[in-house]
Amino acid sequence: MKSKALVVICLCLMPLLAAFAEETPNVGDKAPLFQAAAHPQPVNLAGLIGKQNIVLYFYPKDFTPGCTVEACDLRDGFEALKGLDAIVLGVSYDSVESHAKFAAHYKLPFGLIADTDHRGSELYGAAREKFCSRVTFVINKSGRIAWRNLTVNAKQAAAEIKAALEQLKQQEKK
């Protein structure tokens, strides 16, 4: 009887465990590449490698309080990030249409990827059932994860990313 109960428990927990099975890429790992619809234009990460550093920030949902704070913080720090040779891309499960409204309303100067199939979020270990996690990655020009933040503070996102990009710039000089 105990073994049947254990089997039933394991079968019930397997989908839950599978949801957390996606590995989050580590610093130094080759960045997972994907392409997706986005606002203002579709994005193919493979086509961006080698051109600029890529800031890929995952966030739960357009127009929610924390996500708005984070997006506006990145907007306000955008010129500094751009000056450190970086392109900024936000990723959530929202549609291109929702992203277009969000970007227009808050005057966001960066692209927003519509990860409606959750593929990009799965590759970066950010996929959850209803919303993706709030995590950020910096991908260097050689296509490797140079920095990651798995505990993003929405109010300090730009400053944390700026510090990471400055450190990356110093490493490139060596």
N, C-alpha and C positions, 0 to 999 in steps of 0.2 A: 504494500500500500504506500509506504514511504517513497519508494522509487517512482511510482506512477505520479505522485504529487510533485516530486522533484522534476520529472520530465515535463509536466504541465507548466510548472513555474518557469522552467527554462524556455519552453516554447513561447510563453507569454512575454518573456523579457527579451527575446531575440530581436524583435523589431526596434525596441528601445535601445538596445546595445548597438544595433546597426546604425542608428541615427548619430551616435557619438563615435562611430568607428573611423570617420574621416580624419585623417591625419592632418594636423596643421603643419604647413611647411616650416622648417627651421631655418635660421640664419645660415647661409652658405648653400642651402639647397637650390637646385634649379627651379626657377619659378614656374608653376603650372601655367600653361597658356590656354586661352580660350578666346572665342569671339562671340559677340552678342550685339543685339540691337541696343542703341543708346541715344541719348539726347546730347548734343545736336546731331550726331552722326554715328553710324555703327562703329564698333571698336573691335580691332583684332590685335591682341597683345603682341603676337609674334611680329607684327609690322612696326611696333614701337620699340622693340628691343634694339639697343645699339644707338638710338637717337637721343634719348633723354632717360634720366631716372624716372621711374614710374611710382607714384604714390597711389596705392590701391586701397581705398578705405571702404569697408563694408559697414552698412548701417541698417537698422530694422525697417524704417518706413518714412516716406515723405510726409512732411507737415506734422510730425509728432514733436513734442517739446525737446527731447534730448537730441533728436536727429536734426532739428532746425538749429539748435545751439551749435552743434558740431559743424554743420554746413556753413553757417554764418561765420564761425570762427575761421574756417578754412578760406572762406571768401575774403575775410579781412586780412588774412595772412598770405593770400595768394601770390602777391607780387614778390614777396620774400622767397617763397617756395619756387616760383618760376625763375627767380634770379639765381637759384641754386641748381639750375638745369633740370627741373622736374616738371612732369605733367601730372596733374591731379585727376583722378577718376573715382567717383563714388559708385558704389554697387549696392543695390537692394532688389527685392523681388517686385517692386512697383513697375508699372508699364512705362513705355516711352512717353505716353501722353501725360501721365502723372508727373514724371520727371520734368517734362517741358513746363508744366504749370509751376512746379516747385522752383525750378531754376529761374523762371521769369519773375515769380513773386518775390524771391529773395536776391535776385540779380547775381546768380551764381556764375562765375566765369569759367567753370570747368565742366567736363562731361560727366553724365550720370548714366551708368549702365543698367539696363533693364534685364535683370537676371531672373526672368519669369520661369525658366525651367530649372532654376537653382543650380545649374551646372558649375558656374564659376564659384559660387559659395561652397559647393561640395569640394571642389578642388583645393580650396583654401581652408577647409575645416570650419567654415563659418555658417554652414547650412543648419537650420533648425526647422521645425515643422511649419510655423506660420511666418516667421521673420528670420532674417539672418542675424548673426551676432555682430556686435560692434567691435570689429578688429581692424587693424591697419597694417599694411605691408609696404615696404619700400623695396622696389626691384631695381638693381643697378643696371648699368648699360650692358653688362655682359649677361644679363638675364638671370641673375641669382638674387635670392632674398638677402638683402643687405641689412634689414632691420624689420622687426615686427613688434606690434604692441597688442597684446591680447586682453589688456585691461584699460581701454581707452577712456580718458576723461574728456568728455565732449567739450568742456570749456577751455581745455588746454591742448586740443588736438594739433593746432597749427604750430604752437611753440615746440611741442614734442617732436613733430615731424621735422621742423626746421633744425632742431638740434641734431637729429639723426642724419639729415642731409649735410649739415656742416661737418659732422664727423666723417661721413662718407667722402666728402671732398678732401679732407685732410688725409684720409687713407689713400686716395687716388694719387696724391702728390708724392707719396713715399715710393 
